[in-house]
Amino acid sequence: MTDSISYDILIIGSGIAGLRAAISAVSVDSKLRIAVISKVQVMRSHSVSAEGGTAAVIFEEEGDNQESHIYDTIKGSDFLADQDVAEKLVRSMPFEIYQLDHWGMPWSRRKESGRIDQRWFGGYSFPRATYAQDKVGFFEMQTLYDTCLKHDNIHFYNEWFCTSILTGDGNHSGKNSNNNFRGVTAIEMKSGNFFKIKAPAGIICTGGAGRIYSFSTYAYSSTPDGLDMAYRAGLALKDMEFVQFHPTGILPSGILITEGARGEGGYLINNQGERFMKKYAPKSLELASRDVVSRAMMKEIEEGRGFKHETGVHCLKIDLTHLGAERIRERLGGIREIGIKFSGIDIINEPIEIRPVCHYMMGGIHTNIDGATEMKGLWAAGEAACNSTHGANRLGANSTGECLVWGKITGELAAHYALNHKSDSLEISEHQVLEEEKRIYDGIFRGNGQINPYEARKELTDTMDAKAHVFRNEKDLAEGLKKVREIKVSTWKHVDDHAREYNTNFINVMELDSMIRTAEVVLIGALNRHETRGAHAMKEYPKRDDINFLKHTLAYYTASGISADRDNINNEDGSKMGWFPVTFTRYTPVERHY
Ligand SMILES: Cc1cc2nc3c(=O)[nH]c(=O)nc-3n(C[C@H](O)[C@H](O)[C@H](O)COP(=O)(O)OP(=O)(O)OC[C@H]3O[C@@H](n4cnc5c(N)ncnc54)[C@H](O)[C@@H]3O)c2cc1C
């Protein structure tokens, strides 16, 4: 019999979204019992690495206004954002900045007035990225975590790996549906024991999936386990083809040089010493939106105006030398240290080599404007969710904002729901739990095979780098899908280390399982979208097509192998594609110019 734990609310993930949700839930009723479950220690959650800033309108008296932030976000999204959602983000953000301030956030301030300072970021009409040197995520996380620790009823389950969503009957609604959240299954990594953790309400805050690419700014733990749990439970993944490539990842590691570096005045240069962005975005130059800048960079490289890095990869450079040592030390100290340690270059003295790098997933678990998923009692927030704030391309500094806003919203909603459903029976069929045990212990832990799972993981992520990058084409995408499916049916599902305690080998293979299914969804989505929109640039379809594709993609898991793409060689399981309308309020799509 599997060990069982019960709570009122389960929050899966302890990044900015998860911590903000916990504080929000506890503020509804301080007696609610809340569990925050995380596969890493809280302060190792990927959010700590956010660098440049969090966007909000706080200087209206200096000419900024919320209408402009809303429009910038929608224009940045290439008009695929749900317009009511973008508006909700913008209207909620000023409160979040001051709320963090009151909880102790050390925002960078103006010397003269002592007021919170803001810097430029790409795609904005006003400098509205609120920052804390170049370590905004670290300080936001520390502030939120400190605040959580003031509440005895927020319990942290660090280094617990969730594996599936448990569902049950909707006895409160009178209907006998199996579409109600009842909890999760999880492995306590310290002991290796398997648990069911029950609750009437849950929030998935498991972050992005950027480790499905090799060259990536994400933490090594940013794998799509949470997305895949939802997908396997029958929930849709939305807009997964939209993967953001940030213009400035250093070589060879992929670690990020924040957009704040261009916000502070950094130049992008090619091998002619030319600030090439003037050809692609004459008004905004380096501060055009990320999709525009990354495409321009790849074009420069393809046309032979890149530098050859010592690893053989072609790249461009970012030049910050003209900013001066004092400004760099004060505002960009973190990336200076990163440059010295990981590329051997001091940005005070010389330009540093950079290349577009996988950085953000616009897609995620399909939710409505309040973060509610298609399952009763279950919400999703932060990068794991796709409430359609960012559409086809996110503006920098809007993601930490999204985590804060929808952490707060979903925390409150889950708290009210839990209070109203406390008396619900949380009976979970043992069959469900046994099936999950079978899937992971018989299917993976005790599996057999010749293929080394670490090599399979590398092959998968290299395939994504090669076949689904900034510029895409049908041939590459189809080849990528074929490769991913070959990996899927090969014999990688086994674990050499059979220790119970801290078995990271087992966890790595579990992560690979979710990466394969998610990579497949990204590729199928991309193959089905015959246009260029935001971060999805197709060579065969270089224009945006609002007549046929101004809509979201939805991917549903199917065990039967039904597939919407033309090249379904897989017979194990697959993805069924659907479409979902975009919400418009008052902004008509136009051609974008920066
Ligand atoms: C280098 C970098 C810099 C960035 N800078 C900025 C910036 O300046 N401004 C901005 O707005 N955005 C920035 N972003 C984006 C932003 O940081 C992220 O989108 C955001 O922090 C995601 O937060 P989150 O709470 O959704 O998830 P995360 O912080 O990714 O946390 C995910 C959590 O889920 C847990 N988890 C995952 N799977 C499981 C599982 N199976 N079981 C249990 N727990 C699990 C993890 O342990 C973790 O606690 C940056 C991104 C990168 C990569």
The ligand as an ORCA input file, in Angstrom:
! r2SCAN-3c Opt
* xyz 0 1
  C      18.574     32.833    -17.528
  C      17.171     33.369    -17.524
  C      16.948     34.696    -17.196
  C      15.645     35.197    -17.171
  N      15.448     36.510    -16.848
  C      14.184     36.986    -16.794
  C      13.937     38.342    -16.433
  O      14.854     39.114    -16.170
  N      12.653     38.759    -16.388
  C      11.604     37.942    -16.660
  O      10.456     38.381    -16.592
  N      11.810     36.644    -16.997
  C      13.065     36.146    -17.056
  N      13.264     34.842    -17.396
  C      12.116     33.932    -17.456
  C      11.667     33.593    -16.030
  O      12.795     33.531    -15.196
  C      10.933     32.272    -15.920
  O       9.950     32.178    -16.915
  C      10.264     32.144    -14.555
  O      11.208     32.364    -13.527
  C       9.619     30.780    -14.376
  O       9.181     30.677    -13.046
  P       8.171     29.550    -12.600
  O       7.779     29.847    -11.199
  O       7.096     29.379    -13.596
  O       9.036     28.194    -12.655
  P      10.510     27.816    -12.190
  O      11.197     28.884    -11.474
  O      11.148     27.220    -13.389
  O      10.256     26.701    -11.131
  C       9.766     25.427    -11.462
  C       9.561     24.659    -10.182
  O       8.901     23.429    -10.488
  C       9.542     22.381     -9.789
  N       9.304     21.141    -10.533
  C       9.448     20.914    -11.855
  N       9.140     19.626    -12.146
  C       8.813     19.038    -10.964
  C       8.419     17.723    -10.586
  N       8.331     16.712    -11.478
  N       8.155     17.472     -9.280
  C       8.285     18.456     -8.352
  N       8.655     19.707     -8.651
  C       8.907     19.993     -9.943
  C      10.992     22.807     -9.731
  O      11.656     22.117     -8.684
  C      10.854     24.292     -9.461
  O      10.682     24.525     -8.094
  C      14.557     34.348    -17.482
  C      14.788     33.031    -17.836
  C      16.082     32.545    -17.893
  C      16.302     31.151    -18.365
*
